[in-house]
Amino acid sequence: MAADGSARPGDGVLGTAVSDTGPMPPVELLVAEVAVATSGRVIRGRLRDWLERWGWRDDDLDDIVLAVDEAVANVVDHAYRGQPEVGKVHVFAWVLVGAQDRRVTVSVTDQGRWRPVPADPGFRGRGLLMMSTCMASLHIEHSAGGTAVTMTSNALPFALSDSA
């Protein structure tokens, strides 16, 4: 656990989960899928279920799922274009638990090629703007080994019932 009380990847610390029914949710989520059109649905479902177990609801939940889905769609549409085989998309998410709130950080990675943003995207090309609007932070790293899109959600305060 970090000095500020938050959970970090690999800590094995669950922090404060909000579900009082069933086992506490894991602090981390890892989903790896072949980067095809149907992988978005699988990833959205797994991410949504996991976030709900951590207490995300309504617009806060939808913003995270929408931003991650857009990053996954970018991998499907662009990362492996022109390559002989379709690669994978990896989604790694972890919860950061503070004293008063929690956030989720999600990293969407591939081993494909970066497609530069065109000067005139036409009717498309709004995905990065949408992701940055839905999340508190957005960071993109690309190299010869692939691309990593890392996003952190806005803080979600604990409700009074969360600590019970």
C-alpha positions in Angstrom: 0.0 0.0 0.0 1.2 3.5 -0.8 1.9 6.1 1.8 -1.3 7.9 1.0 -3.3 4.7 1.7 -4.1 3.9 -1.9 -3.8 0.5 -3.5 -1.3 0.1 -6.3 -0.9 -2.6 -8.8 0.7 -5.7 -7.3 0.1 -4.6 -3.7 -2.4 -7.3 -3.0 -4.3 -4.7 -1.0 -8.0 -4.5 -1.5 -8.6 -1.2 0.3 -12.2 -0.5 1.0 -14.6 -2.3 -1.3 -18.2 -1.3 -1.2 -19.9 -4.6 -1.7 -21.2 -6.1 1.5 -22.5 -9.2 -0.4 -20.1 -11.8 -1.5 -16.3 -11.6 -1.6 -14.5 -8.3 -1.9 -13.5 -7.5 -5.5 -9.9 -7.7 -6.6 -8.0 -4.4 -6.7 -6.8 -5.2 -10.3 -8.5 -6.3 -13.5 -6.6 -7.7 -16.5 -8.4 -8.6 -19.7 -6.5 -9.7 -22.9 -8.4 -10.3 -26.1 -7.7 -10.7 -29.8 -8.1 -7.2 -31.3 -11.3 -7.9 -33.3 -14.6 -6.0 -33.4 -16.3 -8.3 -30.8 -13.5 -7.8 -28.2 -15.0 -4.5 -27.2 -18.2 -6.1 -25.9 -16.2 -8.6 -23.8 -14.0 -5.9 -22.3 -16.9 -3.6 -21.6 -18.8 -6.3 -19.8 -15.8 -7.4 -17.6 -14.9 -3.8 -16.8 -18.4 -2.7 -16.0 -19.0 -5.7 -13.7 -15.7 -5.1 -11.9 -16.4 -1.3 -11.5 -19.9 -2.0 -10.2 -18.4 -4.3 -7.5 -16.2 -1.3 -6.5 -19.3 0.9 -6.2 -19.1 2.9 -9.4 -22.6 3.8 -10.7 -24.4 5.8 -13.4 -22.5 8.6 -15.2 -19.2 7.9 -13.4 -19.3 4.3 -14.5 -20.4 5.1 -18.0 -17.6 7.7 -18.5 -14.9 5.1 -17.6 -16.4 2.4 -19.8 -16.9 4.8 -22.7 -13.3 6.0 -22.6 -11.9 2.5 -22.3 -14.1 1.3 -25.1 -12.9 4.1 -27.4 -9.2 3.1 -26.6 -10.0 -0.5 -27.4 -11.8 0.5 -30.6 -8.7 2.4 -31.7 -6.6 -0.7 -31.2 -9.1 -2.8 -33.2 -9.3 -0.2 -36.0 -5.7 1.0 -36.3 -3.0 -0.9 -34.3 -2.6 -4.0 -36.5 -3.8 -2.6 -39.8 -1.6 -3.9 -42.6 0.1 -6.5 -40.4 -0.1 -10.2 -41.3 -1.7 -11.3 -38.0 -4.1 -9.6 -35.7 -2.6 -9.0 -32.3 -4.1 -8.6 -28.8 -5.5 -5.7 -26.9 -4.7 -5.7 -23.1 -6.7 -3.8 -20.6 -5.2 -3.5 -17.1 -7.1 -1.6 -14.5 -6.5 -0.9 -10.8 -8.3 1.0 -8.0 -6.6 3.7 -6.1 -8.3 4.0 -2.7 -7.8 7.2 -0.7 -9.2 8.3 2.7 -12.2 10.0 1.2 -12.5 8.7 -2.3 -11.4 6.3 -4.9 -10.2 6.4 -8.6 -9.5 3.9 -11.2 -6.6 3.9 -13.6 -6.9 1.9 -16.8 -4.1 1.1 -19.3 -5.1 -0.1 -22.7 -2.1 -1.5 -24.6 -1.2 -3.1 -27.9 1.9 -4.3 -29.8 0.8 -2.7 -33.0 1.7 0.5 -34.8 0.8 4.0 -33.8 -1.4 5.9 -36.3 -0.7 9.6 -36.1 -3.7 11.8 -35.8 -4.5 13.2 -39.3 -4.6 17.0 -39.8 -8.1 16.7 -41.1 -9.9 13.7 -39.4 -13.0 14.2 -41.4 -16.1 12.8 -39.6 -14.0 10.6 -37.4 -11.0 11.3 -35.2 -12.7 12.6 -32.0 -11.8 9.6 -29.8 -8.9 11.2 -28.0 -11.0 14.3 -27.2 -13.8 12.0 -25.9 -11.4 10.0 -23.7 -9.9 13.1 -22.2 -13.4 14.5 -21.5 -14.5 11.4 -19.8 -11.5 10.9 -17.6 -9.4 13.2 -15.2 -6.2 12.3 -17.1 -5.1 10.8 -20.3 -1.5 9.8 -21.2 -0.4 8.2 -24.5 2.9 6.5 -25.1 3.8 5.0 -28.4 7.0 3.2 -29.5 8.1 0.5 -31.9 6.8 -2.0 -29.4 3.2 -0.7 -29.4 1.0 1.9 -27.8 -0.2 2.4 -24.2 -3.1 4.6 -23.4 -3.4 5.2 -19.6 -6.4 7.0 -18.1 -7.3 7.9 -14.6 -10.9 8.6 -13.6 -12.3 11.5 -11.7 -12.4 10.9 -7.9 -15.5 9.0 -6.7 -16.3 10.0 -3.1 -17.2 7.2 -0.7 -20.9 7.3 0.2 -21.9 7.0 3.8 -23.1 3.4 3.1 -19.7 2.5 1.6 -18.0 2.5 5.0 -20.6 0.5 6.8 
